[in-house]
């Protein structure tokens, strides 16, 4: 079985998608559609930057979605189709576009506003995220619980064994990092982010976005979409939308997502979108699984040769 996995925010880079748009009509059309829907030149921002604009949350999210969908369409046109899909955080929207749950045009508007609401929920500098390396999930949770002091800090991305990202109020995240070091963490890395994603501070975002998501003309996905929030495959429109709402203020259970895909029979994975973060995590989760990242024209052709 073949699974497609879609990356989240942080994978963006200036130049992403340009060679695909130049080479393949279906990829070029994807960027043109995004420009028309958003009423701005998202394609120029992806291809030429500037980087400081591309990395803004409300720009990065539709940009990554567009590049991911363009690459997905390029793969499908070349005969590669998945049996199931999943996406990391924002990537879950790309997965649902691929599965047919949400129209691409609808997803563009939703993720644009999702990014804006996330930025507005917590003033810049008030929140933080940090990667904790070398501790298991229970120990990281314990470090957060001991450090909260009435503030928010909690595991936000359970990415791989002993690779967990925490999020919350800036000082609480700092305290939790110090406690994690005393507990034996190998490294604590502060992340450069615009907001503390996937923690309770994002609940206002979930409350704002929920009615917009529920108004979408969503349909049952053609193939299962394994959700971030519970690592369960979603097979109907209602549960799919509920999972997208819940994931905003809940941790991304990425290691569990991959293990669920593997237990359901997926042995080969294509990372569809900019970068290769998820492919790298795959090696940490289970080296027996085969993964290839598709983010340029040569890697798209390589993926077809490797899997075909």
PASEBA-1860 file (N, C-alpha, C; in nm, 3 decimals):
! residues 308
1> XXXXXXXX> 0.083/-0.120/0.000/0.000/0.000/0.000/0.087/0.126/0.000 ~ 0.038/0.227/-0.069/0.110/0.353/-0.083/0.034/0.464/-0.012 ~ 0.103/0.536/0.078/0.043/0.651/0.146/0.114/0.779/0.102 ~ 0.036/0.886/0.087/0.091/1.019/0.067/0.082/1.093/0.200 ~ 0.190/1.160/0.238/0.192/1.241/0.360/0.229/1.384/0.323 ~ 0.163/1.480/0.386/0.174/1.620/0.346/0.232/1.702/0.461 ~ 0.334/1.785/0.433/0.401/1.862/0.538/0.320/1.981/0.586 ~ 0.361/2.034/0.702/0.297/2.149/0.760/0.384/2.273/0.755
9> XXXXXXXX> 0.343/2.374/0.831/0.413/2.503/0.830/0.556/2.486/0.878 ~ 0.644/2.563/0.818/0.786/2.553/0.846/0.863/2.491/0.731 ~ 0.790/2.425/0.639/0.854/2.362/0.524/0.869/2.456/0.406 ~ 0.812/2.576/0.417/0.814/2.669/0.303/0.955/2.719/0.274 ~ 0.979/2.747/0.145/1.105/2.808/0.104/1.082/2.882/-0.028 ~ 1.153/2.990/-0.046/1.140/3.067/-0.170/1.187/2.981/-0.287 ~ 1.107/2.980/-0.394/1.137/2.901/-0.513/1.056/2.773/-0.521 ~ 0.984/2.740/-0.415/0.912/2.613/-0.413/0.803/2.611/-0.519
17> XXXXXXXX> 0.800/2.500/-0.594/0.698/2.477/-0.695/0.724/2.538/-0.830 ~ 0.827/2.623/-0.843/0.849/2.693/-0.970/0.877/2.596/-1.085 ~ 0.967/2.498/-1.063/1.002/2.409/-1.174/0.884/2.321/-1.214 ~ 0.801/2.283/-1.117/0.683/2.202/-1.150/0.583/2.283/-1.232 ~ 0.562/2.409/-1.193/0.468/2.494/-1.267/0.517/2.519/-1.409 ~ 0.649/2.529/-1.425/0.704/2.550/-1.559/0.695/2.426/-1.646 ~ 0.697/2.309/-1.582/0.705/2.183/-1.657/0.570/2.119/-1.685 ~ 0.475/2.132/-1.593/0.351/2.054/-1.603/0.228/2.144/-1.598
25> XXXXXXXX> 0.139/2.131/-1.696/0.019/2.216/-1.701/-0.068/2.204/-1.576 ~ -0.085/2.082/-1.523/-0.172/2.065/-1.406/-0.116/2.135/-1.282 ~ 0.017/2.143/-1.275/0.079/2.215/-1.163/0.066/2.366/-1.182 ~ 0.088/2.412/-1.305/0.074/2.555/-1.335/-0.069/2.602/-1.309 ~ -0.167/2.520/-1.347/-0.307/2.555/-1.326/-0.340/2.567/-1.178 ~ -0.276/2.485/-1.095/-0.299/2.490/-0.951/-0.259/2.626/-0.895 ~ -0.144/2.676/-0.936/-0.100/2.808/-0.890/-0.190/2.919/-0.943 ~ -0.232/2.905/-1.068/-0.322/3.006/-1.125/-0.454/3.009/-1.050
33> XXXXXXXX> -0.504/2.892/-1.012/-0.629/2.885/-0.936/-0.612/2.952/-0.799 ~ -0.500/2.928/-0.735/-0.475/2.989/-0.604/-0.471/3.141/-0.616 ~ -0.404/3.193/-0.718/-0.396/3.338/-0.739/-0.536/3.397/-0.756 ~ -0.619/3.327/-0.833/-0.754/3.377/-0.860/-0.841/3.374/-0.735 ~ -0.835/3.265/-0.661/-0.919/3.251/-0.541/-0.882/3.353/-0.436 ~ -0.751/3.373/-0.415/-0.706/3.462/-0.309/-0.700/3.608/-0.352 ~ -0.707/3.632/-0.483/-0.702/3.770/-0.532/-0.566/3.834/-0.514 ~ -0.462/3.753/-0.516/-0.325/3.802/-0.501/-0.232/3.702/-0.568
41> XXXXXXXX> -0.108/3.743/-0.591/-0.014/3.656/-0.660/0.061/3.567/-0.560 ~ -0.008/3.464/-0.514/0.057/3.368/-0.426/0.169/3.297/-0.500 ~ 0.150/3.273/-0.629/0.253/3.204/-0.707/0.383/3.284/-0.708 ~ 0.375/3.415/-0.724/0.496/3.497/-0.724/0.565/3.491/-0.587 ~ 0.485/3.490/-0.481/0.542/3.481/-0.346/0.614/3.349/-0.328 ~ 0.556/3.239/-0.378/0.621/3.108/-0.367/0.751/3.104/-0.449 ~ 0.744/3.157/-0.570/0.856/3.144/-0.661/0.970/3.242/-0.630 ~ 0.933/3.366/-0.591/1.032/3.473/-0.583/1.044/3.539/-0.445
49> XXXXXXXX> 0.955/3.504/-0.351/0.959/3.566/-0.220/0.900/3.706/-0.223 ~ 0.939/3.794/-0.128/1.052/3.778/-0.035/1.022/3.682/0.079 ~ 1.128/3.625/0.135/1.115/3.523/0.237/1.039/3.573/0.359 ~ 1.062/3.699/0.399/0.997/3.749/0.520/0.846/3.757/0.503 ~ 0.798/3.771/0.381/0.654/3.769/0.356/0.603/3.625/0.347 ~ 0.680/3.540/0.284/0.639/3.400/0.269/0.625/3.330/0.404 ~ 0.709/3.366/0.500/0.706/3.297/0.630/0.597/3.347/0.722 ~ 0.530/3.458/0.689/0.417/3.502/0.769/0.311/3.391/0.769
57> XXXXXXXX> 0.255/3.362/0.885/0.166/3.246/0.898/0.051/3.248/0.799 ~ -0.012/3.364/0.780/-0.128/3.369/0.691/-0.088/3.355/0.544 ~ 0.040/3.373/0.511/0.089/3.349/0.376/0.146/3.209/0.361 ~ 0.221/3.165/0.463/0.286/3.034/0.456/0.185/2.921/0.442 ~ 0.072/2.932/0.513/-0.022/2.820/0.511/-0.087/2.798/0.374 ~ -0.144/2.900/0.309/-0.196/2.876/0.173/-0.086/2.845/0.072 ~ 0.035/2.898/0.095/0.146/2.870/0.002/0.184/2.722/0.006 ~ 0.200/2.669/0.125/0.236/2.526/0.139/0.123/2.438/0.086
65> XXXXXXXX> -0.001/2.474/0.116/-0.116/2.400/0.063/-0.111/2.396/-0.089 ~ -0.086/2.510/-0.151/-0.086/2.518/-0.298/0.025/2.435/-0.359 ~ 0.145/2.446/-0.305/0.256/2.367/-0.356/0.228/2.218/-0.339 ~ 0.173/2.179/-0.225/0.143/2.039/-0.198/0.039/1.985/-0.296 ~ -0.066/2.064/-0.320/-0.171/2.019/-0.412/-0.117/2.013/-0.555 ~ -0.034/2.108/-0.593/0.027/2.105/-0.727/0.110/1.978/-0.744 ~ 0.190/1.945/-0.644/0.273/1.825/-0.652/0.187/1.699/-0.653 ~ 0.081/1.700/-0.572/-0.011/1.586/-0.571/-0.070/1.564/-0.710
73> XXXXXXXX> -0.116/1.671/-0.772/-0.175/1.657/-0.905/-0.072/1.610/-1.007 ~ 0.052/1.655/-0.992/0.158/1.608/-1.080/0.184/1.459/-1.065 ~ 0.181/1.410/-0.943/0.201/1.267/-0.918/0.087/1.184/-0.975 ~ -0.036/1.230/-0.950/-0.152/1.156/-0.999/-0.151/1.151/-1.152 ~ -0.116/1.261/-1.215/-0.111/1.265/-1.361/-0.008/1.167/-1.416 ~ 0.093/1.135/-1.334/0.196/1.040/-1.375/0.169/0.900/-1.323 ~ 0.048/0.874/-1.277/0.007/0.738/-1.244/0.028/0.694/-1.101 ~ 0.068/0.785/-1.012/0.085/0.749/-0.871/-0.035/0.797/-0.791
81> XXXXXXXX> -0.109/0.702/-0.736/-0.226/0.737/-0.654/-0.216/0.665/-0.520 ~ -0.247/0.734/-0.410/-0.235/0.672/-0.278/-0.357/0.590/-0.241 ~ -0.337/0.498/-0.146/-0.450/0.423/-0.090/-0.501/0.490/0.037 ~ -0.418/0.575/0.099/-0.461/0.655/0.213/-0.365/0.773/0.226 ~ -0.406/0.874/0.304/-0.328/0.996/0.316/-0.330/1.046/0.460 ~ -0.234/1.132/0.492/-0.229/1.202/0.620/-0.145/1.327/0.601 ~ -0.160/1.421/0.692/-0.081/1.543/0.685/-0.048/1.593/0.823 ~ 0.068/1.656/0.838/0.113/1.708/0.966/0.057/1.849/0.985
89> XXXXXXXX> -0.033/1.866/1.082/-0.091/1.996/1.115/-0.160/2.056/0.991 ~ -0.108/2.168/0.938/-0.163/2.226/0.816/-0.175/2.122/0.706 ~ -0.081/2.028/0.700/-0.082/1.926/0.595/-0.206/1.840/0.593 ~ -0.281/1.838/0.704/-0.405/1.760/0.704/-0.508/1.820/0.609 ~ -0.500/1.953/0.587/-0.588/2.017/0.488/-0.549/1.973/0.348 ~ -0.420/1.967/0.319/-0.374/1.917/0.189/-0.421/1.774/0.169 ~ -0.414/1.694/0.275/-0.458/1.554/0.266/-0.606/1.546/0.231 ~ -0.686/1.633/0.290/-0.830/1.630/0.262/-0.863/1.681/0.122
97> XXXXXXXX> -0.783/1.774/0.071/-0.801/1.813/-0.070/-0.771/1.694/-0.160 ~ -0.661/1.624/-0.131/-0.624/1.507/-0.211/-0.732/1.398/-0.203 ~ -0.794/1.384/-0.086/-0.896/1.280/-0.067/-1.033/1.324/-0.118 ~ -1.045/1.450/-0.158/-1.173/1.498/-0.210/-1.271/1.544/-0.105 ~ -1.230/1.552/0.020/-1.320/1.595/0.127/-1.355/1.743/0.112 ~ -1.254/1.823/0.079/-1.268/1.968/0.068/-1.215/2.012/-0.068 ~ -1.287/2.101/-0.134/-1.240/2.157/-0.260/-1.116/2.243/-0.235 ~ -1.025/2.244/-0.329/-0.902/2.321/-0.316/-0.932/2.468/-0.290
105> XXXXXXXX> -1.028/2.525/-0.364/-1.062/2.667/-0.346/-1.110/2.695/-0.204 ~ -1.192/2.606/-0.150/-1.241/2.624/-0.013/-1.128/2.613/0.087 ~ -1.038/2.517/0.066/-0.926/2.498/0.158/-0.835/2.620/0.158 ~ -0.814/2.682/0.043/-0.730/2.802/0.037/-0.781/2.912/0.129 ~ -0.910/2.941/0.121/-0.967/3.045/0.205/-0.960/3.011/0.352 ~ -0.988/2.885/0.384/-0.987/2.841/0.524/-0.848/2.852/0.584 ~ -0.745/2.803/0.514/-0.611/2.806/0.574/-0.554/2.948/0.578 ~ -0.595/3.032/0.485/-0.554/3.173/0.491/-0.605/3.235/0.621
113> XXXXXXXX> -0.733/3.211/0.650/-0.792/3.266/0.774/-0.739/3.193/0.896 ~ -0.716/3.063/0.885/-0.657/2.987/0.996/-0.525/3.051/1.039 ~ -0.440/3.081/0.941/-0.313/3.143/0.972/-0.329/3.281/1.035 ~ -0.424/3.360/0.984/-0.447/3.493/1.040/-0.498/3.483/1.184 ~ -0.594/3.393/1.207/-0.650/3.379/1.341/-0.544/3.331/1.440 ~ -0.456/3.242/1.395/-0.350/3.193/1.483/-0.257/3.306/1.525 ~ -0.225/3.394/1.429/-0.136/3.505/1.460/-0.203/3.603/1.555 ~ -0.334/3.622/1.538/-0.406/3.718/1.620/-0.436/3.666/1.760
121> XXXXXXXX> -0.434/3.534/1.779/-0.474/3.475/1.907/-0.376/3.506/2.019 ~ -0.247/3.511/1.987/-0.143/3.533/2.087/-0.048/3.641/2.034 ~ -0.032/3.751/2.107/0.061/3.856/2.059/0.202/3.800/2.038 ~ 0.268/3.849/1.934/0.403/3.804/1.905/0.492/3.826/2.027 ~ 0.564/3.721/2.066/0.653/3.730/2.182/0.594/3.674/2.309 ~ 0.461/3.659/2.313/0.398/3.606/2.435/0.400/3.453/2.441 ~ 0.404/3.390/2.325/0.406/3.244/2.320/0.538/3.192/2.269 ~ 0.557/3.061/2.281/0.682/3.000/2.234/0.661/2.852/2.210
129> XXXXXXXX> 0.755/2.794/2.135/0.759/2.649/2.115/0.904/2.605/2.127 ~ 0.925/2.483/2.172/1.060/2.429/2.185/1.058/2.279/2.159 ~ 1.162/2.230/2.095/1.176/2.086/2.070/1.255/2.023/2.183 ~ 1.200/1.915/2.239/1.266/1.841/2.345/1.317/1.710/2.286 ~ 1.447/1.691/2.286/1.508/1.572/2.227/1.563/1.483/2.338 ~ 1.530/1.354/2.331/1.590/1.258/2.422/1.504/1.219/2.541 ~ 1.379/1.268/2.548/1.288/1.227/2.654/1.164/1.163/2.593 ~ 1.104/1.067/2.665/0.981/1.007/2.616/0.862/1.099/2.644
137> XXXXXXXX> 0.747/1.066/2.587/0.630/1.153/2.595/0.584/1.174/2.739 ~ 0.585/1.070/2.821/0.540/1.084/2.959/0.630/1.179/3.037 ~ 0.760/1.171/3.013/0.854/1.260/3.083/0.836/1.404/3.039 ~ 0.813/1.425/2.910/0.791/1.561/2.860/0.663/1.620/2.921 ~ 0.558/1.539/2.927/0.434/1.586/2.988/0.457/1.621/3.135 ~ 0.534/1.538/3.205/0.564/1.565/3.345/0.640/1.697/3.360 ~ 0.736/1.721/3.273/0.812/1.846/3.276/0.720/1.965/3.255 ~ 0.624/1.952/3.164/0.529/2.060/3.139/0.438/2.082/3.261
145> XXXXXXXX> 0.387/1.973/3.316/0.297/1.984/3.432/0.367/2.051/3.550 ~ 0.493/2.019/3.570/0.568/2.076/3.682/0.603/2.223/3.661 ~ 0.593/2.269/3.537/0.643/2.403/3.502/0.533/2.504/3.475 ~ 0.408/2.462/3.474/0.302/2.552/3.428/0.282/2.673/3.518 ~ 0.277/2.653/3.650/0.256/2.766/3.744/0.141/2.855/3.701 ~ 0.032/2.791/3.659/-0.086/2.867/3.618/-0.085/2.914/3.475 ~ 0.026/2.891/3.404/0.033/2.927/3.262/0.016/2.801/3.177 ~ 0.012/2.822/3.045/-0.007/2.711/2.951/0.128/2.662/2.902
153> XXXXXXXX> 0.153/2.532/2.913/0.265/2.466/2.846/0.229/2.318/2.837 ~ 0.244/2.260/2.718/0.203/2.122/2.696/0.269/2.067/2.571 ~ 0.277/1.933/2.559/0.325/1.874/2.434/0.235/1.916/2.318 ~ 0.295/1.957/2.207/0.219/2.006/2.091/0.238/1.919/1.968 ~ 0.358/1.867/1.946/0.386/1.778/1.832/0.462/1.657/1.885 ~ 0.399/1.541/1.884/0.467/1.418/1.921/0.515/1.354/1.791 ~ 0.631/1.399/1.746/0.676/1.375/1.609/0.738/1.238/1.587 ~ 0.815/1.191/1.684/0.889/1.066/1.672/0.934/1.026/1.812
161> XXXXXXXX> 0.982/0.903/1.828/1.030/0.865/1.961/1.137/0.964/2.010 ~ 1.112/1.019/2.128/1.206/1.110/2.193/1.232/1.237/2.111 ~ 1.133/1.277/2.033/1.139/1.405/1.962/1.002/1.470/1.971 ~ 0.987/1.556/2.070/0.856/1.613/2.104/0.870/1.764/2.114 ~ 0.774/1.834/2.055/0.771/1.980/2.061/0.668/2.023/2.164 ~ 0.704/2.120/2.248/0.610/2.175/2.345/0.573/2.317/2.304 ~ 0.459/2.364/2.353/0.411/2.498/2.318/0.336/2.558/2.435 ~ 0.330/2.691/2.438/0.255/2.759/2.542/0.305/2.899/2.567
169> XXXXXXXX> 0.278/2.949/2.686/0.329/3.080/2.725/0.481/3.078/2.730 ~ 0.544/3.187/2.688/0.689/3.189/2.670/0.765/3.147/2.795 ~ 0.735/3.204/2.908/0.810/3.172/3.029/0.786/3.029/3.074 ~ 0.663/2.981/3.057/0.632/2.843/3.095/0.708/2.744/3.007 ~ 0.719/2.774/2.878/0.795/2.688/2.787/0.942/2.687/2.828 ~ 0.995/2.804/2.866/1.134/2.810/2.911/1.154/2.726/3.036 ~ 1.063/2.738/3.132/1.074/2.660/3.256/1.068/2.511/3.227 ~ 0.976/2.471/3.140/0.963/2.329/3.106/1.089/2.276/3.040
177> XXXXXXXX> 1.152/2.359/2.958/1.277/2.318/2.896/1.387/2.295/2.997 ~ 1.395/2.381/3.098/1.495/2.364/3.203/1.469/2.238/3.284 ~ 1.342/2.211/3.315/1.307/2.089/3.387/1.341/1.966/3.303 ~ 1.312/1.972/3.172/1.342/1.860/3.082/1.491/1.831/3.080 ~ 1.573/1.937/3.081/1.719/1.916/3.085/1.759/1.842/3.211 ~ 1.701/1.882/3.325/1.735/1.816/3.451/1.689/1.671/3.453 ~ 1.585/1.642/3.374/1.533/1.506/3.366/1.612/1.419/3.269 ~ 1.706/1.479/3.196/1.791/1.401/3.107/1.775/1.427/2.959
185> XXXXXXXX> 1.699/1.531/2.921/1.685/1.563/2.778/1.823/1.594/2.719 ~ 1.848/1.541/2.599/1.976/1.565/2.533/1.988/1.710/2.486 ~ 1.879/1.762/2.433/1.881/1.901/2.384/1.741/1.961/2.400 ~ 1.737/2.092/2.418/1.613/2.168/2.415/1.636/2.282/2.317 ~ 1.561/2.283/2.208/1.584/2.379/2.100/1.465/2.472/2.089 ~ 1.487/2.601/2.112/1.381/2.700/2.093/1.352/2.714/1.943 ~ 1.225/2.713/1.907/1.186/2.720/1.767/1.143/2.862/1.731 ~ 1.179/2.904/1.611/1.138/3.035/1.562/1.000/3.022/1.500
193> XXXXXXXX> 0.898/3.059/1.575/0.759/3.048/1.530/0.687/3.178/1.561 ~ 0.577/3.200/1.491/0.501/3.323/1.510/0.393/3.308/1.615 ~ 0.363/3.184/1.656/0.258/3.160/1.756/0.280/3.022/1.816 ~ 0.226/2.998/1.936/0.238/2.867/2.001/0.127/2.772/1.953 ~ 0.155/2.697/1.849/0.053/2.614/1.785/0.020/2.489/1.867 ~ -0.101/2.439/1.846/-0.146/2.309/1.900/-0.138/2.300/2.052 ~ -0.181/2.407/2.118/-0.195/2.405/2.264/-0.321/2.484/2.299 ~ -0.353/2.491/2.427/-0.478/2.554/2.471/-0.487/2.702/2.432
201> XXXXXXXX> -0.375/2.767/2.408/-0.378/2.908/2.367/-0.441/2.926/2.229 ~ -0.454/2.817/2.155/-0.515/2.822/2.022/-0.665/2.792/2.024 ~ -0.724/2.772/2.142/-0.867/2.743/2.148/-0.952/2.855/2.087 ~ -0.916/2.984/2.107/-0.995/3.088/2.039/-0.994/3.074/1.887 ~ -0.885/3.022/1.832/-0.878/2.999/1.687/-0.977/2.890/1.647 ~ -0.979/2.782/1.724/-1.073/2.674/1.696/-1.217/2.724/1.703 ~ -1.246/2.809/1.801/-1.382/2.862/1.816/-1.420/2.951/1.698 ~ -1.324/3.029/1.646/-1.353/3.117/1.532/-1.366/3.038/1.402
209> XXXXXXXX> -1.281/2.935/1.386/-1.278/2.863/1.259/-1.385/2.755/1.249 ~ -1.432/2.706/1.363/-1.528/2.594/1.361/-1.652/2.622/1.276 ~ -1.721/2.735/1.292/-1.840/2.757/1.209/-1.807/2.769/1.061 ~ -1.689/2.823/1.029/-1.650/2.834/0.888/-1.624/2.696/0.828 ~ -1.558/2.610/0.904/-1.533/2.474/0.856/-1.664/2.397/0.839 ~ -1.756/2.417/0.932/-1.883/2.342/0.926/-1.974/2.392/0.814 ~ -1.949/2.512/0.766/-2.029/2.563/0.653/-1.977/2.514/0.518 ~ -1.859/2.455/0.515/-1.804/2.407/0.389/-1.888/2.295/0.330
217> XXXXXXXX> -1.888/2.286/0.199/-1.957/2.176/0.131/-1.863/2.055/0.127 ~ -1.842/1.995/0.245/-1.751/1.881/0.256/-1.822/1.753/0.215 ~ -1.746/1.660/0.158/-1.799/1.530/0.119/-1.715/1.419/0.182 ~ -1.768/1.299/0.181/-1.693/1.187/0.237/-1.564/1.166/0.157 ~ -1.450/1.153/0.225/-1.324/1.134/0.152/-1.325/1.005/0.070 ~ -1.261/1.012/-0.048/-1.255/0.894/-0.136/-1.165/0.787/-0.077 ~ -1.066/0.829/-0.002/-0.973/0.737/0.064/-0.958/0.783/0.209 ~ -0.920/0.693/0.301/-0.910/0.733/0.442/-0.804/0.841/0.464
225> XXXXXXXX> -0.836/0.933/0.556/-0.743/1.037/0.599/-0.717/1.014/0.748 ~ -0.595/0.976/0.784/-0.563/0.950/0.924/-0.538/1.084/0.992 ~ -0.615/1.112/1.097/-0.618/1.244/1.159/-0.509/1.263/1.264 ~ -0.464/1.387/1.277/-0.363/1.424/1.377/-0.411/1.402/1.520 ~ -0.540/1.430/1.543/-0.589/1.442/1.680/-0.602/1.308/1.752 ~ -0.627/1.200/1.675/-0.646/1.069/1.739/-0.583/0.954/1.661 ~ -0.514/0.984/1.551/-0.449/0.883/1.467/-0.548/0.779/1.417 ~ -0.673/0.821/1.396/-0.776/0.733/1.343/-0.812/0.776/1.200
233> XXXXXXXX> -0.838/0.679/1.112/-0.878/0.714/0.976/-1.018/0.774/0.971 ~ -1.033/0.885/0.902/-1.163/0.949/0.885/-1.218/0.910/0.748 ~ -1.342/0.862/0.751/-1.402/0.811/0.628/-1.532/0.882/0.590 ~ -1.572/0.981/0.670/-1.693/1.057/0.639/-1.665/1.205/0.661 ~ -1.748/1.288/0.600/-1.724/1.432/0.602/-1.732/1.490/0.743 ~ -1.830/1.447/0.820/-1.851/1.507/0.952/-1.732/1.483/1.045 ~ -1.687/1.359/1.053/-1.574/1.329/1.141/-1.445/1.395/1.091 ~ -1.434/1.412/0.959/-1.318/1.479/0.902/-1.312/1.625/0.946
241> XXXXXXXX> -1.424/1.694/0.937/-1.430/1.835/0.977/-1.410/1.848/1.128 ~ -1.472/1.760/1.205/-1.454/1.763/1.351/-1.306/1.749/1.387 ~ -1.235/1.661/1.318/-1.093/1.639/1.346/-1.011/1.763/1.313 ~ -1.045/1.832/1.204/-0.973/1.955/1.168/-0.995/2.064/1.273 ~ -1.114/2.070/1.329/-1.143/2.168/1.434/-1.065/2.134/1.560 ~ -1.069/2.008/1.599/-1.004/1.966/1.724/-0.852/1.982/1.718 ~ -0.794/1.960/1.600/-0.647/1.961/1.593/-0.587/2.098/1.618 ~ -0.664/2.205/1.605/-0.610/2.340/1.619/-0.551/2.362/1.759
249> XXXXXXXX> -0.620/2.314/1.861/-0.574/2.335/1.999/-0.531/2.204/2.065 ~ -0.507/2.101/1.986/-0.468/1.970/2.038/-0.332/1.930/1.981 ~ -0.261/1.842/2.050/-0.130/1.799/1.999/-0.142/1.718/1.871 ~ -0.041/1.729/1.786/-0.030/1.648/1.664/0.036/1.515/1.702 ~ -0.038/1.408/1.688/0.013/1.275/1.727/0.077/1.208/1.606 ~ 0.185/1.270/1.554/0.239/1.225/1.426/0.297/1.085/1.432 ~ 0.370/1.051/1.537/0.424/0.916/1.548/0.311/0.813/1.545 ~ 0.202/0.841/1.615/0.088/0.749/1.615/0.022/0.741/1.477
257> XXXXXXXX> 0.017/0.856/1.407/-0.039/0.857/1.271/0.038/0.761/1.181 ~ 0.171/0.772/1.184/0.254/0.687/1.098/0.239/0.540/1.137 ~ 0.237/0.514/1.265/0.222/0.375/1.310/0.084/0.319/1.272 ~ -0.019/0.403/1.271/-0.150/0.357/1.227/-0.149/0.326/1.077 ~ -0.090/0.414/0.998/-0.079/0.388/0.855/-0.005/0.257/0.830 ~ 0.104/0.236/0.904/0.184/0.114/0.886/0.105/-0.009/0.928 ~ 0.031/0.000/1.038/-0.046/-0.116/1.085/-0.159/-0.151/0.989 ~ -0.205/-0.050/0.913/-0.309/-0.075/0.813/-0.251/-0.124/0.681
265> XXXXXXXX> -0.118/-0.139/0.674/-0.058/-0.200/0.556/0.029/-0.111/0.470 ~ 0.042/0.018/0.505/0.124/0.108/0.424/0.273/0.085/0.455 ~ 0.348/0.049/0.353/0.492/0.029/0.370/0.573/0.132/0.293 ~ 0.509/0.201/0.198/0.578/0.300/0.115/0.505/0.434/0.126 ~ 0.585/0.542/0.140/0.529/0.675/0.165/0.593/0.777/0.071 ~ 0.512/0.867/0.021/0.562/0.980/-0.057/0.526/1.107/0.019 ~ 0.627/1.186/0.054/0.603/1.316/0.116/0.577/1.416/0.004 ~ 0.456/1.469/0.001/0.409/1.551/-0.111/0.401/1.696/-0.067
273> XXXXXXXX> 0.501/1.775/-0.105/0.505/1.915/-0.066/0.648/1.959/-0.045 ~ 0.666/2.085/-0.005/0.803/2.136/0.010/0.877/2.070/0.125 ~ 1.007/2.050/0.105/1.092/1.997/0.212/1.086/1.847/0.226 ~ 1.156/1.798/0.330/1.162/1.653/0.354/1.160/1.623/0.503 ~ 1.095/1.708/0.581/1.089/1.691/0.727/1.023/1.559/0.764 ~ 0.911/1.528/0.701/0.838/1.407/0.738/0.914/1.281/0.698 ~ 0.985/1.287/0.586/1.067/1.174/0.545/1.176/1.148/0.649 ~ 1.235/1.254/0.701/1.335/1.239/0.807/1.276/1.179/0.933
281> XXXXXXXX> 1.155/1.221/0.970/1.090/1.165/1.089/1.057/1.017/1.069 ~ 1.024/0.980/0.946/0.990/0.841/0.917/1.104/0.748/0.957 ~ 1.226/0.790/0.932/1.342/0.706/0.965/1.356/0.688/1.116 ~ 1.312/0.788/1.192/1.318/0.778/1.337/1.205/0.694/1.394 ~ 1.092/0.688/1.323/0.976/0.613/1.371/0.989/0.465/1.340 ~ 1.026/0.434/1.215/1.035/0.294/1.175/1.122/0.285/1.049 ~ 1.245/0.237/1.064/1.338/0.230/0.951/1.296/0.129/0.845 ~ 1.202/0.042/0.879/1.157/-0.057/0.781/1.064/0.004/0.677
289> XXXXXXXX> 1.012/0.124/0.705/0.922/0.190/0.612/1.003/0.265/0.506 ~ 0.955/0.263/0.384/1.025/0.329/0.274/0.957/0.463/0.245 ~ 1.036/0.570/0.241/0.979/0.703/0.218/1.065/0.782/0.122 ~ 0.999/0.863/0.040/1.070/0.951/-0.053/0.998/1.086/-0.052 ~ 1.075/1.194/-0.051/1.017/1.328/-0.052/1.012/1.382/-0.194 ~ 0.899/1.445/-0.227/0.881/1.505/-0.360/0.864/1.655/-0.342 ~ 0.967/1.732/-0.376/0.955/1.877/-0.364/1.011/1.951/-0.485 ~ 1.062/1.878/-0.585/1.113/1.939/-0.707/1.082/1.847/-0.824
297> XXXXXXXX> 1.106/1.898/-0.945/1.085/1.818/-1.065/1.167/1.689/-1.065 ~ 1.298/1.694/-1.034/1.375/1.569/-1.032/1.323/1.469/-0.930 ~ 1.281/1.516/-0.811/1.234/1.421/-0.710/1.099/1.363/-0.747 ~ 1.017/1.439/-0.819/0.890/1.383/-0.866/0.916/1.268/-0.962 ~ 1.007/1.289/-1.055/1.041/1.182/-1.150/1.105/1.063/-1.079 ~ 1.188/1.092/-0.978/1.252/0.985/-0.902/1.150/0.902/-0.827 ~ 1.049/0.970/-0.770/0.945/0.898/-0.695/0.872/0.801/-0.786 ~ 0.841/0.843/-0.906/0.772/0.754/-0.999/0.858/0.633/-1.035
305> XXXX> 0.987/0.655/-1.058/1.077/0.545/-1.090/1.091/0.449/-0.971 ~ 1.104/0.506/-0.852/1.126/0.426/-0.733/1.006/0.339/-0.702 ~ 0.887/0.399/-0.711/0.767/0.327/-0.671/0.706/0.250/-0.786 ~ 0.711/0.309/-0.908/0.649/0.243/-1.022/0.710/0.110/-1.052
END
